[in-house]
Amino acid sequence: MRVLVADDDPLARRLLEVTLTRSGYEVLAVADGVEAWDVLHGQDSPTLALLDWMMPGLTGVDVCRKVREATPRGPIYLIVVTSKGQTEDVVNALRTGADDYITKPFEIEELRARLAVGERLVTLQQQLADRVRALEEALAHVQQLQGLIPICAWCGQVRSDGNYWEQVESYLAKRSGLQFTHAICPPCRVKASAPLRRDAGVET
Amino acid sequence: MNDDRSVAPDGSPIQLDVALRRVDGDAEFLGELVRTFQDDLPERLHTLREAILRRDQTETARSAHSLKGSLGVLAAERARTLAQELETLAGTGRFDDVARVWATLEQEMVRLTAFFTSPDWKKRPR
């Protein structure tokens, strides 16, 4: 999974870049808040981000706010890295759009655990979004079959949306994905074979 | 001021066990971080000193904050605590106190630099 690291301190940035790469993450590191926003706002942006609170340009909390105000491109998990330990600061960060925070200086194991939580949530959100999309597509098909469908009382054809008359099976196949195989039911078989049997002199 | 809880038990300016834990025990990588820190340090201290002399609250707080972050990575707890104090004092504009803390921080930075200059600093008892 890709993770954005935004920190203006070269040591902290390098530490995160190396340790997270060793943990299997694909790390993209930037040095200020404006660059962080550019990355998160761009195409194919990472789904996890570690944003230092105090950065030039935009703070980590500013970046969180901008991400949440923008049109969502998909799930994203934002962790603010802060040396501010005050409850009101933490509450402010979480209310602004951060999903979690970690206080500097932190233990790398704690950071890995918090990133794992973010990874789980992002994966779940992606799975949920995929499921919703599949359900919406299925629902769209069902909606097309709703309502009154005119059917010819004589030949059994139905009238489609474009005022064309067609066989019931082709009408349903187009709207529901149903597939039909063709067979002859017993009454029809008797009816259809009667002339042949008569011609062959076989009693019915 | 050695009664400070932020001083390592062996009196060294960093808590080596903590610093190594932060890099998953990779002493070579810790050495790389220290070299980066040492290379940038003169310029960072110069910026901070100038800001204090100008009584520039914003720049003093910003520079102290940045230094604090790096010192935290290296587990230089005493220096980090001093940088944090400097940041807080700069925010309130109390520059007489800023000057006092800066003097102590400068001494601690000399001690820290000397420590890292020693070739066997990574082998010190933990």
Chai-1 contact restraints between the chains, C-beta under 6 A:
chainA,res_idxA,chainB,res_idxB,connection_type,confidence,min_distance_angstrom,max_distance_angstrom,comment,restraint_id
A,D9,B,S66,contact,1.0,0.0,6.0,A-B,restraint_1
A,D9,B,G69,contact,1.0,0.0,6.0,A-B,restraint_2
A,D9,B,S70,contact,1.0,0.0,6.0,A-B,restraint_3
A,L11,B,L33,contact,1.0,0.0,6.0,A-B,restraint_4
A,L11,B,F37,contact,1.0,0.0,6.0,A-B,restraint_5
A,L11,B,S70,contact,1.0,0.0,6.0,A-B,restraint_6
A,L11,B,V73,contact,1.0,0.0,6.0,A-B,restraint_7
A,A12,B,G69,contact,1.0,0.0,6.0,A-B,restraint_8
A,A12,B,V73,contact,1.0,0.0,6.0,A-B,restraint_9
A,L15,B,V73,contact,1.0,0.0,6.0,A-B,restraint_10
A,M54,B,H65,contact,1.0,0.0,6.0,A-B,restraint_11
A,K104,B,G72,contact,1.0,0.0,6.0,A-B,restraint_12
A,P105,B,G72,contact,1.0,0.0,6.0,A-B,restraint_13
A,I108,B,R22,contact,1.0,0.0,6.0,A-B,restraint_14
